Amino acid sequence: MHVHVDDSDVSRYVTDLGLPGLVDVHVHFLPESVLRKVWAYFDAAETHYGMPWPVQYRTPEPDRVATLEKLGVRAFAPLVYPHKPGMGRWLTEWVTRFAAETPAAVPTATLYPEPDVADYLGAAVEAGARAVKVHVQVGAFDPRDELLRPAWGLLADAGVPAIVHCGDGPIRGEHTGLDIFAEVLTEHPRLPIVLAHAGMPDFTGALDLMHRFERVHIDTTMVGTPFSLRIAPLPPDWPARLVDVADRVVLGTDFPNIPYPYVQQIQAIAGWAAADDRLGRDFLRSVLHDAPARLLRI
């Protein structure tokens, strides 16, 4: 199946696969004041990353929700993340309201190592949060922090997946690296985890964690797109390596903050499916809908 070069083709492509729509586990909606700062950061990407990062979908919030609908996204996880203490509760309460008012959005939460993390996270899980965003790089915290132990235990017991950015891409953080997060998983082996960006750039390390821990998933966010291949090339045998873990690969995109059209992520995944006969259309249906729908309990 061929995906053309335009976003307007995505919905038809998904329908042709026999799917009711896409389920995207890695989408960002944030309070306006926070989002403006995030976009300003990407505007200065040449300073941070040494290359421009033109945010593709810089539109008002209702337009962004409408864009996802036009793309055929039937459900998405709106992810929020704090960069300092005191933001975790506020952002979790904000995104809970956003999800309640946005039919396609599933309720989510976030966390930060602080004394009340188990309180606000527990309240969010009790209220129906189906995913929790953890941004080790932006938050600049150690995921092994003693303050987070009750939070990890709570999520493991509740079976709520944490979508964790703990890889070293696009730049290394003080506490990034899959080896560090592996220590959290060793202590909480039942913790459902989605390694954001498939652990970029340590794709091999991400697959190793999937083989070691049965509840570890990877999302496709930015993986294999022309933009990312310049800075984080995939192993040449990437499609073959996905065969054994195909049911734990889930669609993620980073909408709206990506520096290219949404369709490019779908094209990348379609390319992997076409490259190995053991993947094919079943893999596409799983990644684009079935596996993320199962993970988010849709």
Salt bridges, closest charged atoms under 4 A:
ASP9 OD1 - ARG12 NE 2.90
ASP16 OD2 - ARG12 NH1 2.30
ASP43 OD1 - ARG58 NH2 2.56
ASP116 OD2 - ARG89 NH2 3.18
ASP142 OD2 - ARG144 NH2 2.86
ASP142 OD2 - HIS175 ND1 3.83
GLU146 OE2 - ARG149 NH1 3.05
ASP157 OD1 - ARG190 NH1 3.81
ASP168 OD2 - ARG172 NH1 3.30
GLU174 OE2 - HIS175 NE2 3.73
GLU183 OE2 - ARG144 NH1 3.04
GLU187 OE2 - ARG149 NH2 2.60
GLU187 OE2 - HIS188 NE2 3.89
ASP219 OD2 - HIS26 ND1 2.89
ASP237 OD1 - ARG241 NE 2.90
ASP254 OD1 - HIS26 NE2 3.12
ASP254 OD1 - HIS28 NE2 2.92
ASP254 OD2 - HIS197 NE2 3.88
ASP276 OD2 - ARG278 NH2 2.87
ASP282 OD1 - ARG285 NH2 2.86
ASP290 OD1 - HIS289 ND1 2.79
